[in-house]
């Protein structure tokens, strides 16, 4: 089964991703294949360059082909992107992060054949 995670609740990336999901993925016992992760609001901060959890996640995402994407407007408001909504580029983030809106997420994940989207 392939899943995608949307981190939209406060502290979801730090707590649920950082202390549960990421360690399971690193250990190889998460139980499903993760195709992508989408970050909203302050959850985008986990993807700042130099953040220990974000750096671990970036390394894993590169190895396993996991999409890491931030909401463009959330990233712009937090100075983690440059440009404007629907035309933003990541800035000051870990390697491999994308910035976009739902249409961009759908387009990026469509070839992966995601079975379930989980909102945390």
C-alpha positions in Angstrom: 0.0 0.0 0.0 1.2 3.5 -0.8 0.3 6.5 1.4 0.8 10.2 1.5 0.8 12.2 4.7 -0.6 15.7 5.1 0.7 17.5 8.2 -1.9 20.1 9.1 -2.5 19.9 12.8 -0.2 21.9 15.2 3.0 20.1 16.1 2.1 17.1 13.8 5.5 17.2 12.0 7.5 17.6 15.1 5.7 15.0 17.2 3.9 12.5 15.0 6.5 12.5 12.1 9.6 13.2 14.2 9.0 10.7 17.0 6.9 8.0 15.4 6.8 7.9 11.6 10.4 8.9 10.8 12.0 6.4 13.2 9.8 3.6 11.7 10.8 4.6 8.2 14.4 4.6 9.1 14.1 1.2 10.7 12.2 -0.2 7.7 9.2 -1.2 9.7 6.6 1.5 9.0 4.4 -1.1 7.2 3.5 0.9 4.1 5.4 2.8 1.3 5.3 6.5 1.7 5.0 8.4 -1.6 4.9 11.9 -0.3 4.4 14.4 2.6 2.7 17.8 2.4 3.3 20.4 5.2 1.0 23.2 6.3 1.4 26.1 8.7 4.1 25.8 11.3 4.7 22.2 10.3 6.8 23.7 7.5 9.5 24.7 10.0 10.6 21.0 10.3 12.0 21.5 6.7 14.3 24.3 7.6 17.9 23.8 6.7 19.8 22.6 9.7 16.8 21.2 11.6 17.9 17.8 12.8 14.6 16.0 12.1 14.3 17.8 8.7 17.8 16.8 7.7 17.1 13.1 8.6 13.8 13.3 6.6 15.5 14.8 3.6 18.1 12.1 3.6 15.5 9.4 3.8 13.3 11.1 1.2 16.2 11.1 -1.3 16.9 7.5 -0.7 13.3 6.3 -1.0 11.9 8.8 -3.5 9.5 10.4 -1.1 8.1 13.8 -2.2 8.5 16.6 0.4 6.2 19.6 -0.4 5.2 22.6 1.6 2.1 24.7 1.1 3.3 27.7 -0.9 1.5 30.3 1.1 2.5 28.8 4.4 6.1 28.7 3.3 6.1 32.2 1.9 4.6 33.6 5.2 7.4 31.8 7.2 10.2 32.9 4.9 10.9 29.4 3.7 10.1 30.3 0.1 10.5 33.1 -2.3 8.2 34.3 -5.0 4.4 34.4 -4.9 1.6 31.9 -4.4 1.5 29.3 -7.2 5.0 30.5 -8.3 7.2 30.0 -5.2 10.6 28.4 -4.8 12.0 26.9 -1.5 14.5 29.0 0.3 16.5 28.0 3.4 15.1 24.5 3.5 16.6 21.0 3.5 17.5 19.5 0.2 14.8 18.2 -2.1 11.9 20.3 -0.8 9.2 21.5 -3.2 6.7 24.3 -2.7 3.2 24.2 -4.2 -0.6 24.1 -3.8 -3.0 21.2 -4.0 -3.0 21.1 -7.8 0.8 20.8 -7.6 0.6 18.0 -5.0 -1.9 16.1 -7.1 0.2 16.3 -10.2 3.4 15.3 -8.3 1.8 12.3 -6.6 -0.3 11.1 -9.5 2.3 8.8 -11.0 2.9 7.2 -7.6 -0.5 5.5 -7.4 -1.3 6.6 -3.8 -3.9 4.3 -2.1 -4.6 6.5 0.9 -4.0 10.1 2.1 -3.6 10.5 5.8 -4.1 13.9 7.4 -2.3 14.4 10.7 
